[in-house]
Amino acid sequence: MNNRLFFFLLFLAISLTSCIEKNPVIECLTCPNNDTIILNPQDRRVIIEEFTGVRCVQCPQGSLEIQRLKNEHGERLIAISIHAT
């Protein structure tokens, strides 16, 4: 029983201390005095990699879904299609 309580408290302590999200800090190379920029979640981009092929059955439906997402999210979504044989 002591071991269970110890591992539970250890797991709880690790869980509570490991879930802090910090926004990335990026040094601005074009800014005067090398200021830093802090990205907010709305400034981030998402990359979708689509692997396509000649005999891919699901690819047309996947491409339509990516296009729908691209229309919805605009420049925040970057789609990359990789054509594999």
N, C-alpha and C positions, 0 to 999 in steps of 0.2 A: 504494500500500500504506500509506503514511503517513496519507493521508486516512481510510482505513477504520479504522485503529487509533485515530486521533484521535476520530472520530465514535463508535466503539464505547465508548471510555473516557468520552466526554461523556455518552452515553446511560446508561452504567452509573452514573456519578456522579449524574445527575438521578434515575434510578430508585431508587437507594438512599436519597436524601435526601427523596423526596417521598411515601414510604409510611408515614409516622408518623401513627397515628390518635390524636386527642386528644378526650376526652369534652367535651361542651359544658358551659360554666359558666353557670348561670342565677342571676340575683340574685333572692333570695326577698323579695317585697314584704310578706308577712305575718309574716315572722320578725323577732324583735327584733334590733336593731343591723344590719339589712340584710345578714344572713349570705348566703353563696353556697351553692348546691346543685350538686353534680357528679352528672350522670346516669350511671348504669351502663347497659350494653347491655340488661340485663333490665328496665330501667325504661322503655324506649322503646316507642312505639306505631307500628303500621303502618296506613296508610290505603289501602284499595282503592276505586278509582272504577270503577263499572260503568256503561257507557253502554248503555241499553236502548232498544228501539223496538217499535212495534206489530207489524211483520213480522219481527222478529228471530228467526232460526231457532235460534241458539245460546244465547239468553238464559235459557231455563229451566234448561239444564244448567249454565250459568255461575252462576246464582243458587243452585242446589243446592250447587255447589262452594264458593261463598262462605259459605253457611250451615254447611257441614261445617267449613270453616276457622274460622269464628266459634265453633262449639261446641268446637273443639279448643284455640283460643288465648284464648278469653274476651274480657276487656276490653282486651287488648293489640292487638286487631284492630278497626279502625273501618271499616265498610263504608258507602259512599255510592253510591246508585243515581241516575243522571241519565237521565231519560226524554226521549229526543230523538225527534222525529217523523220 
